[in-house]
Amino acid sequence: MKNDECIICNTKTMPYFNKERYNIPNAEELTRELVPVEFHRCPCCGFVISKTHQNLTAAQWGEINSDFHHDNENNDRKNLGFNQPPFVEQAFMIELLARNNLIDDSAILDYASGYGRLSHILKKYYGREIKCYDKYIKSLEQHYIDDLKAGSWSLVINSAMFEHILTRRDLDAVNELIAHSGALFVHTVIVEEVPQDPNWFYLDIPVHTAVHTNKSMSLLMEQWGFNSSIYSPKSKSWVLLRQNYEDIKPIVESINRELQTSWLWGKQGFMDYWKTC
């Protein structure tokens, strides 16, 4: 694949905007050798990616990731409170799906798990132990593995990684871990159209390299063989499923009646809950 081709649909991408500076605290020191950052957009599926980040060496990209996440963690995330994934709600969603047999919970992997916050909550409050993998970070408190065994995981959790990718291989590496009948749990920002704004909040993070749209995610899940999806506004997460939605719709509706709120939203194909920026 050529560097100017969309990693989702292979259409030639076009320059979208340049980001001259990052506005978050400590950004100047972290990004001194990174800016200006050139973002491109796919005119077909709307996917946006940083060409500047794509041109970094593996060592440079690894250093940026390590420096940013360690700085963020050591400052108790005071700088980026809005960027904290809703781990409590995600844990509840996973339990909700598992206990209603919407997902198989026999082999769960949290891929790109960071410091294992979600794993910690699942273990402490639900008694559920899951495996963790992260290329850059490890915590002694969680069960990390290096042997990922492709095609062996009934559920792969991917919380806040889809915005950190550089290549199509980064995405396919996640999908290849999922069993033939397995599911993918995704937390990221997905919009109808990415704002043409260098100061947009989601791209004001030095390690955020890509933004997905409803169309790009629809194409991606079709390419990977998923048929339906469920979204929870509370957990800000999707689960991509092999089942047709008509087969699971009664269960989703039953859960919402039980909780007396629309906790889950589902449809055949990608659940494009966020129709606006």
Rosetta blueprint (number, residue, H / E / L):
1 M L
2 K L
3 N L
4 D L
5 E E
6 C L
7 I L
8 I L
9 C L
10 N L
11 T L
12 K E
13 T L
14 M E
15 P E
16 Y E
17 F E
18 N E
19 K E
20 E L
21 R L
22 Y L
23 N L
24 I L
25 P L
26 N L
27 A H
28 E H
29 E H
30 L H
31 T H
32 R L
33 E L
34 L L
35 V L
36 P L
37 V E
38 E E
39 F E
40 H E
41 R E
42 C L
43 P L
44 C L
45 C L
46 G L
47 F L
48 V E
49 I E
50 S E
51 K H
52 T H
53 H H
54 Q H
55 N L
56 L L
57 T L
58 A H
59 A H
60 Q H
61 W H
62 G H
63 E H
64 I H
65 N H
66 S H
67 D H
68 F H
69 H H
70 H H
71 D H
72 N H
73 E H
74 N H
75 N L
76 D L
77 R L
78 K H
79 N H
80 L H
81 G H
82 F H
83 N H
84 Q L
85 P L
86 P L
87 F H
88 V H
89 E H
90 Q H
91 A H
92 F H
93 M H
94 I H
95 E H
96 L H
97 L H
98 A H
99 R H
100 N L
101 N L
102 L L
103 I L
104 D L
105 D L
106 S L
107 A L
108 I E
109 L E
110 D E
111 Y E
112 A L
113 S L
114 G L
115 Y L
116 G L
117 R H
118 L H
119 S H
120 H H
121 I H
122 L H
123 K H
124 K H
125 Y H
126 Y H
127 G L
128 R L
129 E L
130 I L
131 K E
132 C E
133 Y E
134 D L
135 K L
136 Y L
137 I L
138 K L
139 S L
140 L L
141 E L
142 Q L
143 H L
144 Y E
145 I L
146 D L
147 D L
148 L L
149 K L
150 A L
151 G L
152 S L
153 W E
154 S E
155 L E
156 V E
157 I E
158 N E
159 S E
160 A L
161 M L
162 F H
163 E H
164 H H
165 I L
166 L L
167 T L
168 R H
169 R H
170 D H
171 L H
172 D H
173 A H
174 V H
175 N H
176 E L
177 L L
178 I E
179 A E
180 H E
181 S E
182 G E
183 A E
184 L E
185 F E
186 V E
187 H E
188 T L
189 V L
190 I E
191 V E
192 E L
193 E L
194 V L
195 P L
196 Q L
197 D L
198 P L
199 N L
200 W L
201 F H
202 Y H
203 L H
204 D L
205 I L
206 P L
207 V L
208 H L
209 T L
210 A E
211 V E
212 H E
213 T E
214 N H
215 K H
216 S H
217 M H
218 S H
219 L H
220 L H
221 M H
222 E H
223 Q H
224 W L
225 G L
226 F L
227 N L
228 S E
229 S E
230 I E
231 Y E
232 S E
233 P L
234 K L
235 S L
236 K L
237 S E
238 W E
239 V E
240 L E
241 L E
242 R L
243 Q L
244 N L
245 Y H
246 E H
247 D H
248 I H
249 K H
250 P H
251 I H
252 V H
253 E H
254 S H
255 I H
256 N H
257 R H
258 E H
259 L H
260 Q L
261 T L
262 S L
263 W L
264 L L
265 W E
266 G E
267 K E
268 Q E
269 G L
270 F L
271 M L
272 D L
273 Y L
274 W L
275 K L
276 T L
277 C L
